């Protein structure tokens, strides 16, 4: 279950991070560090000019110079000094400036910062991939839009570990998913509610099951009876689907397998009267819960909806449960909304979740209907029914890494 959504969201996160890492590698190749220009060797300087010695010196000048030479102190002839060539000073290396704003590609490899925040372009790029993944996994447009809005707000203010951005992104997606699932509230705990009523000696608790044909209402009712029995809570089944062929036999078969009584009548009988008889039987035999089956009906069939409203008036159920197939796609949310216009729905059971390859319906239903999911059907056996928790959904789609 949830394979489709889990795979697409994981690929969206990994693909985004991989793309950013690839960009920085390409940028490093395309923009190598500028080399320092080579210094030219100094040009040799010309030797100083030496005055030529005249060929003949006048005699009086020779005598005068000889006297001057005698009067001068003796000078030790020094070897000629070696010429020093002074090289020009190398150009100063420009100071490296730390960028004020780092892009994600820089942050992923940066050694200067430990935490980073995505810029607006990076956030929108990431959200685009997440949005597509959700829509392709049967998440409704309304729900996906709310999810993306919530995630955007989180990413704009979240500082992430620069060395582990992928994990940080997963955590933010998980947080937004929790927020969306929390919109529908926690829902009633049927087992706890029955025990509280039992302690108050206010029995029986009446639970009505409704929904379209073929969604698994009768099987779900039997599964709940099985779990009630395992928890020490007695129940009776009301075979109030008197329209569908073999529906009564199916209810009776499940009752025998689970080991609980069943109240039934013939086909075409008044469903409300059978429910009334089942309630009376429970009171007489001190049975804690009455589970009432109904005929499958579409939300567009006004006559069957009117019949259902009559059952609600007669049975006065304490809990009304809508049973729907998780594989029905976004159509399921619309069905629930239509049914909710005519009667109060306290909770939802999603069946055949093990057959749902995409898994986006659980998120859409919880958000768009505002009605909590109570149970999830995960197989054919009576034990293949589990109480719904947002943690189970989120962990199934994006495990906490």
BELVENWO-V597546 format. One record per backbone hydrogen bond with DSSP energy under -0.5 kcal/mol. CO is the residue of the C=O (numbers start at 1). NH is the residue of the N-H. If there is no record, write none. Layout:
((CO;NH) (CO;NH))
This chain:
((2;6) (3;7) (4;8) (5;9) (6;10) (7;11) (8;12) (9;13) (10;14) (11;15) (12;16) (13;17) (14;18) (15;19) (16;20) (17;21) (18;22) (19;23) (20;24) (21;25) (22;26) (23;27) (24;28) (25;29) (26;30) (27;31) (58;62) (59;63) (60;64) (61;65) (62;66) (63;67) (64;68) (65;69) (66;70) (67;71) (68;72) (75;77) (83;85) (84;86) (85;87) (103;107) (104;108) (105;109) (106;109) (106;110) (114;162) (116;160) (119;123) (120;124) (121;125) (122;126) (123;127) (124;128) (125;129) (126;130) (127;131) (128;132) (129;133) (130;134) (131;135) (132;136) (134;137) (134;139) (135;138) (137;360) (140;144) (141;145) (142;146) (143;147) (144;148) (145;149) (146;150) (147;151) (148;152) (149;153) (150;154) (151;155) (152;156) (153;157) (154;157) (154;158) (157;159) (160;116) (161;164) (164;168) (165;169) (166;170) (167;171) (168;172) (169;173) (170;174) (171;175) (172;176) (173;177) (174;178) (175;179) (176;180) (177;181) (178;182) (180;183) (181;184) (182;185) (188;190) (189;193) (190;194) (191;195) (192;196) (193;197) (194;198) (195;199) (196;200) (197;202) (198;201) (204;206) (205;207) (205;290) (206;318) (206;319) (207;292) (208;321) (210;323) (211;297) (212;215) (216;220) (217;221) (218;222) (219;223) (220;224) (221;225) (222;226) (223;227) (224;228) (225;229) (226;230) (227;231) (228;233) (229;232) (232;234) (234;289) (235;261) (236;291) (237;239) (237;263) (238;240) (238;293) (240;242) (242;268) (244;247) (246;250) (247;251) (248;252) (249;253) (250;254) (251;255) (252;256) (253;257) (254;258) (255;259) (255;260) (261;237) (263;239) (266;269) (269;271) (270;274) (271;275) (272;276) (273;277) (274;278) (275;279) (276;280) (277;281) (278;282) (279;283) (280;284) (281;285) (282;287) (283;286) (288;205) (289;236) (289;291) (290;207) (290;292) (291;238) (291;293) (292;209) (298;301) (300;302) (301;305) (302;306) (303;307) (304;308) (305;309) (306;310) (307;311) (308;312) (309;313) (310;314) (311;315) (312;316) (319;208) (319;321) (320;346) (320;347) (321;210) (321;323) (322;324) (322;349) (324;351) (325;328) (326;329) (328;331) (329;332) (330;334) (331;335) (332;336) (333;337) (334;338) (335;339) (336;340) (337;341) (338;341) (338;342) (339;342) (339;343) (344;346) (347;322) (348;350) (348;374) (348;375) (349;324) (349;351) (350;377) (351;326) (352;355) (353;356) (355;357) (356;2) (357;4) (358;5) (360;364) (361;365) (362;366) (363;367) (364;368) (365;369) (365;370) (365;371) (366;370) (372;348) (374;388) (375;350) (376;378) (376;386) (377;353) (377;354) (381;384) (383;385) (384;378) (384;379) (386;376) (389;393) (390;394) (391;395) (392;396) (393;397) (394;398) (399;401))
